[in-house]
Amino acid sequence: MDVRSTLRKLSIMLKTYPFNPTWCPGCGNFAIWASLKQGIADTKYPKEKFALFYDVGCSGDMADFNQYYGFHTLHGRALPTAVGAKLANHELKVIVIIGDGGCYGEGGTHFLNLMRGNHDVTLLVHDNHRYSLTTGQMSPTTEKGTKTKSTPEGSIEEALNPIAIAISNHATFIAREFAPDIPRLTQRITQAINHTGFSIIDILQPCPIFNPKQSHEWYRQMLVKLEDENHKPNSREDAWKQSVRIDKLPIGLFFQETKPAYHEQVSELKEGPLVNKSIETIDIGNLIKNFR
């Protein structure tokens, strides 16, 4: 193939960017992707005001298909990276796209500390109860006794309950939704982005290849909407009771409250974003001397 022909084909590829997703047929990531794009659009904020931070895994592959400013991080490290960007420019709307393994496993400590500080980021957790990109190993949310490639005799550990943890650990916007319900998830994402403070949506995501038991049909039988239970998201105690139910999987807004976000309490940021400040008069010479 000559150079001219190669360049012509490359030009056609670039014009059709983003490329088609590589997720498995039936993967819940398709629905989350659609909901995210519409949810962002419905906020009416300009695209350049968004910064998306992607973790490693199937969810992280979304970095190739979104036309927003983005950063593809290391496994479990999307959360602290996102906070760094928020503190550098708190005028950004910061969103984290991450799987249950990266968030609740490798990134577990970051997950806890972001809630404690009420950092103004929106956390979208693709929760399929597996490490699916590496072909279906047990994750923190895998049910006890489940046989996977890493637990052939059945998992010994109890499943982590991220909603109960978030309710107990000072998060200010806590929701769970079902990925295939695109209109509902879209509205929840918009609501989470518009909330000032730490927002988490634990998204129940079917994985037909590596978690076929928790199929669309299984979820449909297990799900119950919190609004149908007359739940009011202003009581942390009531939200916690809903989060530990074992008869059903409640979806909806568990809890929301208003209190200052982390960046609103940092004195250095009261005059404006750090990115707008000049660094020409900053002298770190004395600081460097201390480390010689």
ChimeraX attribute file (.defattr): number of C-alpha atoms within 10 A of each C-alpha:
attribute: neighborCount
match mode: 1-to-1
recipient: residues
	/A:1	5
	/A:2	6
	/A:3	7
	/A:4	9
	/A:5	10
	/A:6	10
	/A:7	11
	/A:8	10
	/A:9	10
	/A:10	11
	/A:11	11
	/A:12	10
	/A:13	12
	/A:14	10
	/A:15	9
	/A:16	9
	/A:17	12
	/A:18	13
	/A:19	12
	/A:20	9
	/A:21	13
	/A:22	12
	/A:23	15
	/A:24	13
	/A:25	11
	/A:26	15
	/A:27	19
	/A:28	24
	/A:29	25
	/A:30	21
	/A:31	19
	/A:32	29
	/A:33	19
	/A:34	16
	/A:35	24
	/A:36	23
	/A:37	16
	/A:38	18
	/A:39	24
	/A:40	22
	/A:41	14
	/A:42	14
	/A:43	14
	/A:44	9
	/A:45	13
	/A:46	10
	/A:47	13
	/A:48	11
	/A:49	13
	/A:50	17
	/A:51	19
	/A:52	23
	/A:53	26
	/A:54	28
	/A:55	27
	/A:56	22
	/A:57	21
	/A:58	19
	/A:59	26
	/A:60	23
	/A:61	19
	/A:62	22
	/A:63	20
	/A:64	15
	/A:65	13
	/A:66	16
	/A:67	13
	/A:68	14
	/A:69	14
	/A:70	18
	/A:71	17
	/A:72	19
	/A:73	17
	/A:74	15
	/A:75	19
	/A:76	26
	/A:77	22
	/A:78	27
	/A:79	28
	/A:80	18
	/A:81	17
	/A:82	26
	/A:83	23
	/A:84	11
	/A:85	18
	/A:86	23
	/A:87	21
	/A:88	17
	/A:89	19
	/A:90	19
	/A:91	13
	/A:92	19
	/A:93	23
	/A:94	23
	/A:95	28
	/A:96	26
	/A:97	26
	/A:98	29
	/A:99	32
	/A:100	30
	/A:101	29
	/A:102	27
	/A:103	29
	/A:104	23
	/A:105	18
	/A:106	16
	/A:107	21
	/A:108	17
	/A:109	13
	/A:110	19
	/A:111	24
	/A:112	17
	/A:113	16
	/A:114	22
	/A:115	25
	/A:116	16
	/A:117	18
	/A:118	21
	/A:119	24
	/A:120	30
	/A:121	27
	/A:122	28
	/A:123	26
	/A:124	25
	/A:125	25
	/A:126	27
	/A:127	29
	/A:128	27
	/A:129	26
	/A:130	23
	/A:131	23
	/A:132	20
	/A:133	15
	/A:134	11
	/A:135	13
	/A:136	19
	/A:137	20
	/A:138	25
	/A:139	24
	/A:140	24
	/A:141	20
	/A:142	24
	/A:143	18
	/A:144	15
	/A:145	15
	/A:146	15
	/A:147	17
	/A:148	20
	/A:149	14
	/A:150	14
	/A:151	13
	/A:152	12
	/A:153	11
	/A:154	15
	/A:155	18
	/A:156	12
	/A:157	14
	/A:158	12
	/A:159	16
	/A:160	18
	/A:161	13
	/A:162	22
	/A:163	23
	/A:164	18
	/A:165	16
	/A:166	24
	/A:167	24
	/A:168	14
	/A:169	16
	/A:170	19
	/A:171	25
	/A:172	26
	/A:173	26
	/A:174	26
	/A:175	24
	/A:176	26
	/A:177	24
	/A:178	25
	/A:179	27
	/A:180	22
	/A:181	12
	/A:182	20
	/A:183	14
	/A:184	15
	/A:185	25
	/A:186	25
	/A:187	17
	/A:188	21
	/A:189	29
	/A:190	21
	/A:191	18
	/A:192	26
	/A:193	22
	/A:194	16
	/A:195	19
	/A:196	22
	/A:197	28
	/A:198	26
	/A:199	29
	/A:200	27
	/A:201	26
	/A:202	24
	/A:203	24
	/A:204	23
	/A:205	27
	/A:206	27
	/A:207	24
	/A:208	17
	/A:209	15
	/A:210	20
	/A:211	18
	/A:212	11
	/A:213	13
	/A:214	18
	/A:215	15
	/A:216	18
	/A:217	10
	/A:218	12
	/A:219	17
	/A:220	12
	/A:221	10
	/A:222	13
	/A:223	15
	/A:224	16
	/A:225	16
	/A:226	19
	/A:227	14
	/A:228	9
	/A:229	10
	/A:230	8
	/A:231	17
	/A:232	15
	/A:233	20
	/A:234	13
	/A:235	14
	/A:236	19
	/A:237	13
	/A:238	15
	/A:239	23
	/A:240	18
	/A:241	11
	/A:242	20
	/A:243	22
	/A:244	14
	/A:245	10
	/A:246	9
	/A:247	9
	/A:248	15
	/A:249	20
	/A:250	24
	/A:251	21
	/A:252	22
	/A:253	24
	/A:254	27
	/A:255	23
	/A:256	23
	/A:257	16
	/A:258	10
	/A:259	11
	/A:260	14
	/A:261	18
	/A:262	20
	/A:263	22
	/A:264	17
	/A:265	11
	/A:266	10
	/A:267	8
	/A:268	12
	/A:269	15
	/A:270	11
	/A:271	9
	/A:272	13
	/A:273	17
	/A:274	16
	/A:275	12
	/A:276	10
	/A:277	9
	/A:278	8
	/A:279	9
	/A:280	6
	/A:281	6
	/A:282	7
	/A:283	9
	/A:284	8
	/A:285	8
	/A:286	8
	/A:287	9
	/A:288	9
	/A:289	8
	/A:290	7
	/A:291	6
	/A:292	5
